[in-house]
Structures are given as C-alpha cells and as structure tokens.
Amino acid sequence: MAVPRKISVLVPDDEARRFEAFCSERGHKKSTLIVRLIKEHLDKEQYPFQGSLLTMASAKDKSSVNAKKSQ
C-alpha cells in the first residue's frame, strides 16, 4: 500500500465556506472528499497511473548510487 502524501491547497474564503457547508450537510469528511474528487477527475481525464515508472526509476537510481559507493 502506498504511503499517503500531504497536499496543501489554498482556497478562496467563499469557496472554502461553501465546501465546508457542503461537507457538513452531506456528512463528508473534507479530506476524504477531496481525495475522491481528485481521483474522479484523473480517471475522467484518463490520466494513467505512473507510479510503477517512478518506483522503477528511483530503485534504479538507488542501485546505481550503491554500486558507485562499493567501487
């Protein structure tokens, strides 16, 4: 399972109050709804998950650094 990452977002005051009221009325936790909205947007845009490429690249970088250290 991936480790959650923190994302900070600045929202205009009127939109923040509107979002908080929506979450309160509908029983949503703000952070959970934001995560769901991001996922739905990325899915709608058909943006592919690229984690495996990033994971492979970082593992490759680490192994090359370790190889250089052992020489």
C-alpha positions in Angstrom: 0.0 0.0 0.0 1.3 3.5 -0.9 2.1 5.9 1.9 -0.3 8.9 1.9 1.2 12.2 0.9 0.1 15.6 2.2 -1.0 18.2 -0.3 -1.7 21.8 0.9 -4.2 23.9 -1.1 -5.2 27.5 -0.7 -8.9 28.1 -1.5 -10.7 31.5 -1.6 -12.6 32.1 1.6 -16.1 32.0 -0.1 -15.3 28.7 -1.8 -13.9 27.2 1.5 -17.0 28.1 3.4 -19.2 26.7 0.6 -17.2 23.5 0.6 -17.3 23.2 4.4 -21.1 23.7 4.4 -21.5 21.1 1.7 -19.4 18.5 3.6 -21.2 19.3 6.8 -24.7 18.9 5.2 -23.8 15.7 3.3 -21.8 14.1 6.1 -18.5 14.1 4.2 -15.1 14.4 5.7 -13.3 17.2 3.8 -10.1 15.3 3.2 -11.8 12.1 2.1 -14.0 14.1 -0.4 -11.0 16.0 -1.8 -9.1 12.7 -2.4 -12.2 11.2 -4.1 -12.7 14.3 -6.3 -9.0 14.2 -7.4 -9.3 10.5 -8.3 -12.5 11.0 -10.2 -11.0 13.9 -12.1 -7.9 12.0 -13.1 -10.0 9.0 -14.1 -12.3 11.2 -16.2 -9.3 12.7 -17.9 -8.0 9.1 -18.4 -4.7 10.1 -16.9 -2.7 6.9 -16.3 -1.2 5.9 -13.0 2.6 6.2 -13.5 3.8 5.1 -10.1 5.5 2.0 -11.4 7.7 4.1 -13.7 8.6 6.4 -10.8 9.2 3.4 -8.4 11.4 1.7 -11.0 13.4 4.8 -11.7 14.1 5.5 -8.0 15.1 1.9 -7.4 17.4 2.0 -10.4 18.9 5.3 -9.2 19.5 3.9 -5.7 21.1 0.7 -7.1 23.5 2.8 -9.3 24.4 5.0 -6.3 25.1 1.9 -4.2 27.2 0.4 -7.0 29.3 3.5 -7.2 29.8 3.6 -3.4 31.1 0.0 -3.4 33.7 0.6 -6.2 
